[in-house]
C-alpha cells in the first residue's frame, strides 16, 4: 500500500512539473485560466473560482481551475514569488463571495442564533512546492441579504494544511474542536476605505488531507467561549481553497460537501 501511495505521489508530482514547464493545459473536461472565472457544479450549488486577488504583486504567473467530475476537480498554479503575501485563493464556493446573493440551494445565509449545523466534508491530494495552505474560508455579515458590495464583519479560516505559511493576527491559544487540536489566531483585516473585518484562524496542529467538520463547533467557540462573535451574525458562505504565497503545484479534490440543516 505504501509503495502504491509513493508511486501515485511521484506520478502526480511529475505531472505537475510537466504542466508548469509547458504552461496551462486544456486536457480537462472543463477548465479555465482566466482570472475570476467560475466553473459551476451540483446544479450551481457550488462553483470553482479562479481567485487571483493578489496577482498585481507578481508577473509571469498562471493558474488554471478544472472540473472533470464531482470527484475529480481542482486547480494548478504557478506563482514565481517568495514574498510573504497571498497571491491567490483558488477555491470552491458555497454561498456568497462578493456576489449579488448566494448560490442556489446552499442553505446560506444562516443566523448563528438559529444553531443550525453546517456540516462539511473534504478530501484532497496536493503536490506542490513553495508556500501555501489548504484552508476553509467562512464569511459572516450583519445582514441576510449580502450583495457584491457588502463588507463582511468577520472571517473564519480553518487550515487543514500549512506549508511554510503563517496566518494573520496573533496567537491566542491551542484548543480541541471536533476531536482535533487547533492553534487559534485573532487579527483584523484593514480593507481600506473605512472597511475591514475580524479574522479568526484555526491552524490544525497536524496537516491532514481530509476533514469532516461542523462549522457550528467553531462559531460556538468564538461566540460562547471567547465572546468574540455575536450570534446575531449570519454565516454567508463556506469556501475551501489554497492560499498561495508562491511556488507551483496542484490540488485535486475527490470529495466535497457543505450541508446546512
C-alpha positions in Angstrom: 0.0 0.0 0.0 2.8 2.4 0.9 4.5 1.7 -2.5 1.3 2.4 -4.3 0.9 5.8 -2.5 4.5 6.6 -3.2 4.1 5.8 -6.9 1.0 7.9 -7.1 2.7 10.8 -5.5 5.7 10.6 -7.8 3.4 10.4 -10.9 1.3 13.3 -9.7 4.3 15.5 -8.9 5.7 14.6 -12.3 2.5 15.7 -14.0 2.7 19.0 -12.1 6.2 19.6 -13.2 5.2 18.9 -16.9 2.3 21.3 -16.6 4.4 24.0 -15.0 7.1 23.7 -17.8 4.5 23.6 -20.6 2.1 26.2 -19.2 -1.7 26.0 -18.7 -3.2 22.9 -20.4 -6.8 22.3 -21.6 -6.8 18.5 -21.1 -9.7 18.7 -18.6 -13.5 18.3 -19.2 -14.0 21.9 -18.1 -11.3 24.3 -17.3 -10.3 28.0 -17.3 -7.1 30.0 -16.8 -9.0 33.3 -16.9 -8.9 35.4 -13.7 -12.2 35.3 -11.7 -13.8 32.7 -13.9 -16.2 30.2 -12.3 -17.0 26.6 -13.0 -20.4 25.6 -11.6 -21.4 22.1 -10.5 -24.1 20.3 -8.4 -26.9 22.4 -10.0 -25.0 25.6 -9.3 -24.9 25.0 -5.6 -21.1 25.3 -5.8 -18.6 26.8 -8.1 -14.8 26.6 -8.5 -13.5 30.2 -8.5 -10.2 31.2 -10.2 -9.4 33.8 -7.5 -6.2 35.7 -8.2 -6.8 38.7 -6.0 -3.0 39.3 -5.4 -1.9 39.0 -9.0 -0.7 42.6 -9.3 2.2 41.8 -6.9 4.0 39.5 -9.3 4.5 38.8 -13.1 4.9 35.6 -15.0 2.2 33.7 -13.1 -0.7 31.5 -14.3 -3.4 29.5 -12.6 -5.9 27.0 -14.1 -9.1 25.7 -12.4 -10.7 22.4 -13.7 -13.7 20.2 -13.2 -13.7 16.7 -14.7 -16.5 15.4 -12.4 -17.6 16.0 -8.8 -14.9 13.6 -7.5 -12.1 14.9 -9.8 -11.6 18.7 -9.7 -9.2 21.3 -8.5 -6.6 23.7 -9.8 -3.0 24.0 -10.9 -0.8 27.1 -10.2 2.5 28.7 -10.9 3.3 31.8 -8.8 7.0 32.8 -9.1 7.4 34.6 -5.8 8.9 34.1 -2.4 7.3 37.0 -0.6 5.1 36.6 2.4 1.9 37.9 0.9 -1.0 35.9 -0.6 -1.2 36.0 -4.4 -4.3 33.8 -4.9 -7.0 31.8 -3.3 -8.5 29.5 -5.9 -11.4 27.8 -4.1 -14.7 26.0 -4.1 -17.5 28.4 -3.1 -20.9 27.6 -1.4 -23.0 30.7 -0.8 -21.7 34.3 -1.1 -18.4 35.7 -2.4 -18.7 39.4 -3.2 -21.7 38.5 -5.3 -25.3 39.6 -5.5 -26.8 37.0 -3.2 -25.9 33.3 -2.6 -25.5 30.2 -4.7 -28.8 28.2 -5.3 -29.6 25.6 -2.7 -26.6 26.4 -0.5 -28.6 26.9 2.7 -26.9 30.3 3.2 -27.3 32.7 4.9 -27.9 31.1 8.3 -28.1 33.1 11.5 -25.8 31.9 14.3 -28.6 32.1 16.9 -30.6 29.5 14.9 -27.9 27.0 15.9 -28.1 25.1 12.6 -25.4 22.5 11.8 -23.1 23.5 9.0 -21.6 20.1 8.1 -18.8 19.9 5.6 -16.6 17.2 4.2 -13.5 17.5 2.0 -10.9 15.0 0.7 -8.0 16.1 -1.4 -4.4 15.4 -2.6 -1.8 18.0 -3.1 1.6 18.1 -4.8 3.4 21.5 -4.6 6.4 23.4 -3.6 6.8 26.9 -2.1 4.5 28.5 0.4 0.8 27.7 0.6 -2.1 26.3 2.7 -5.3 24.3 2.2 -8.0 26.0 4.2 -11.7 26.7 4.7 -12.8 30.4 4.5 -16.1 31.3 6.2 -17.6 34.8 5.8 -20.1 36.4 8.1 -22.3 39.5 7.8 -24.7 41.6 9.8 -27.3 41.1 7.1 -29.1 38.1 5.5 -29.1 40.0 2.1 -25.4 40.3 1.4 -24.6 41.7 -2.1 -21.4 42.4 -4.1 -20.6 45.5 -2.1 -21.4 44.1 1.4 -18.3 44.2 3.5 -18.2 41.2 5.9 -17.8 41.7 9.6 -15.9 38.5 10.3 -13.8 35.9 8.6 -13.1 32.4 9.9 -10.3 30.4 8.4 -9.8 26.7 9.2 -6.4 25.5 7.9 -6.0 21.8 7.2 -2.6 22.1 5.7 0.1 24.7 6.5 3.3 24.6 4.4 5.7 27.4 5.3 2.8 29.9 5.7 1.6 32.0 8.6 -1.9 33.3 9.5 -3.0 36.9 10.1 -3.1 38.2 13.6 -1.6 36.9 16.9 -1.6 33.5 18.5 -4.2 33.1 21.3 -4.2 29.5 22.5 -4.5 25.9 21.4 -7.9 24.2 21.6 -9.6 20.9 20.8 -12.5 21.2 18.5 -14.2 18.4 16.6 -11.7 15.9 18.1 -8.6 17.7 16.7 -6.1 20.2 18.0 -6.0 23.7 16.6 -3.8 26.8 17.2 -6.1 29.9 17.4 -5.1 33.3 15.9 -7.0 36.5 16.1 -6.5 39.5 13.9 -8.0 42.3 11.8 -8.0 42.9 8.1 -7.9 46.5 7.0 -9.6 46.6 3.6 -9.2 50.4 3.1 -11.9 52.9 2.6 -13.0 52.5 6.2 -13.8 48.9 5.6 -12.4 45.9 7.4 -13.2 42.8 9.4 -12.1 40.5 12.2 -10.3 37.3 11.2 -10.1 34.2 13.3 -7.8 31.4 12.2 -7.7 27.8 13.3 -4.5 26.1 12.3 -4.6 22.3 12.6 -1.5 21.1 14.6 -1.0 18.2 12.2 -1.7 18.5 8.4 -4.4 16.4 7.0 -5.9 15.7 3.5 -9.4 15.1 4.7 -11.9 16.6 7.1 -15.4 16.1 8.4 -16.3 19.2 10.3 -19.3 21.1 11.8 -18.6 24.8 11.4 -21.0 25.4 14.3 -18.4 24.0 16.7 -16.0 26.7 15.6 -18.6 29.6 15.7 -19.8 28.4 19.2 -16.2 28.5 20.4 -15.9 32.1 19.2 -19.3 33.2 20.4 -19.7 31.3 23.7 -16.2 30.5 24.9 -14.4 33.7 23.8 -17.4 36.1 23.3 -15.7 37.5 20.2 -18.6 36.9 17.9 -22.3 37.9 18.2 -24.9 35.3 17.5 -26.9 37.9 15.6 -24.4 37.5 12.7 -25.2 35.5 9.6 -22.9 32.9 8.1 -22.9 33.9 4.4 -20.7 31.2 2.8 -18.2 28.4 3.2 -15.3 28.1 0.9 -12.3 25.7 0.6 -9.2 26.6 -1.3 -5.4 27.2 -1.2 -3.9 30.5 -0.3 -0.8 30.6 -2.5 2.1 32.8 -1.4 4.5 31.5 -4.0 5.5 28.3 -5.8 4.0 25.7 -8.1 1.6 22.9 -7.5 -1.7 21.2 -8.0 -4.6 20.2 -5.7 -7.1 17.6 -6.7 -10.4 17.4 -4.7 -12.1 14.0 -4.7 -14.9 14.7 -2.1 -16.7 18.0 -1.3 -19.9 18.8 0.5 -21.5 21.5 2.6 -24.9 20.9 4.2 -26.8 23.4 6.3 -29.6 21.9 8.4 
